[in-house]
Amino acid sequence: MATGRDRVPVEVCKGVNGLEMVVLREARGSSAEVYLYGGHVTSWKNDHGEELLFLSSKAIFKPPKAIRGGIPICFPQFSNHGSLEQHGFARNRIWSIDNDPPPFPTNSSSRAFIDLILRPTEDDMKIWPHSFEFRLRVALGPGGDLMLTSRIRNTNSDGKPFSFTFAYHTYFSVSDICEVRVEGLETLDYLDNLQNKERFTEQGDAITFEAEIDKIYLSTPTKIAILDHEKKRTFVLRKDGLPDAVVWNPWDKKAKTMADFGDEEYKHMLCVEAAAIEKPVTLKPGEEWRGRLELSAVPSSYCSGQLDPQKVLQCS
Ligand SMILES: O=P(O)(O)OC[C@H]1O[C@H](O)[C@H](O)[C@@H](O)[C@@H]1O
């Protein structure tokens, strides 16, 4: 576990439109940028300086619009699954740096990390009448892995529990969406957002893309792989506390309706979102929930033809 002593100092600087952001740098060269606006990771680069996340060239860095790309945090509501604004409000609030977070029982050897915290304002409590502390740690591992840990605590003093849904809405950068496949979701049940959230079962093949997709896969494995053939790169997601996985690409027609997204940009992004949606999380006062996401990008040239994400991991 990293201590204050061996920790790499983080840089706080002004990003787009003067919004504050934190830059994390790992000794071997990987880096990440985190905006306090939204507690939003907007960049993750490997040790060759290659960007691994998609960020729209039309992203609007101006509250209340959430930043299009990177890793928006969806809380306390995913999408329109409830009465709050789409994806909840955490993604368009200004978070604070948490200089003294409660101890982190993690075996991570990360030295480059930042702790953020979001607490509701009085106005927030008018739309969602619950007191909470949302602590987010963003860390870079020694191999350039990006790790996000969310800890959400019910701090209600009225004795009331609350329930929420959640997602790390990760936009991966891909060379060509038509050359990408996702492994780990085959044969699973999903809710199709394009068909009134109806429940279907996925076929036995890896998922490939040739049209708009917006599906919530249920009870997914802890590892999911995104294989980018052209880039010869595989993203591996490892997740904990997040049973569901949303797969989204707006494709051409929907892209044209989005003001903060280029018409052709759908070709170069794919959202695979580690989430807790089907069964909302309920916390009693004093209880805390954790949701963890670990992302790695590994060369897939050595692994071509292997369908099992477990094997992809072994040959990284
Ligand atoms: O445009 P946004 O509010 O950021 O939402 C973007 C997308 O997020 C998720 O992936 C949902 O499943 C989609 O239905 C939604 O279109």
The ligand as a MOL file (V3000), in Angstrom:
LIG
                    3D

  0  0  0     0  0            999 V3000
M  V30 BEGIN CTAB
M  V30 COUNTS 16 16 0 0 0
M  V30 BEGIN ATOM
M  V30 1 O -25.2870 11.0910 -23.8050 0
M  V30 2 P -25.0850 10.5310 -22.4300 0
M  V30 3 O -26.0700 11.0420 -21.4230 0
M  V30 4 O -23.6760 10.7230 -21.9430 0
M  V30 5 O -25.3290 8.9800 -22.5280 0
M  V30 6 C -24.6280 8.1900 -23.4360 0
M  V30 7 C -25.0820 6.7380 -23.3600 0
M  V30 8 O -24.7680 6.2370 -22.0860 0
M  V30 9 C -25.0400 4.8410 -21.8570 0
M  V30 10 O -24.1640 4.0390 -22.5700 0
M  V30 11 C -26.4870 4.5120 -22.1660 0
M  V30 12 O -26.6880 3.1140 -22.1460 0
M  V30 13 C -26.9150 5.0740 -23.4910 0
M  V30 14 O -28.3060 4.8890 -23.6500 0
M  V30 15 C -26.5690 6.5450 -23.6040 0
M  V30 16 O -26.9390 7.0220 -24.8690 0
M  V30 END ATOM
M  V30 BEGIN BOND
M  V30 1 2 1 2
M  V30 2 1 2 3
M  V30 3 1 2 4
M  V30 4 1 2 5
M  V30 5 1 5 6
M  V30 6 1 6 7
M  V30 7 1 7 8
M  V30 8 1 7 15
M  V30 9 1 8 9
M  V30 10 1 9 10
M  V30 11 1 9 11
M  V30 12 1 11 12
M  V30 13 1 11 13
M  V30 14 1 13 14
M  V30 15 1 13 15
M  V30 16 1 15 16
M  V30 END BOND
M  V30 END CTAB
M  END
